């Protein structure tokens, strides 16, 4: 299972860097970087927190990719 995060696209839309998003959701900047690089799957709480920052549903910002 892989979760693709579209946080980079949303950050660009809101002119926000990784550090700013990290600060808003209470994680380190590296966590956001790892999330965007596919090296980290977010907890449900973090996924909700990020979706709330951008005022979208979790499904709009995170895509579940089933491994074959």
Secondary structure as UniProt FT lines:
FT   STRAND          2..5
FT   HELIX           7..13
FT   TURN            14..15
FT   HELIX           18..25
FT   HELIX           29..36
FT   TURN            37..38
FT   HELIX           44..53
FT   TURN            54..55
FT   HELIX           58..61
FT   STRAND          62..65
//
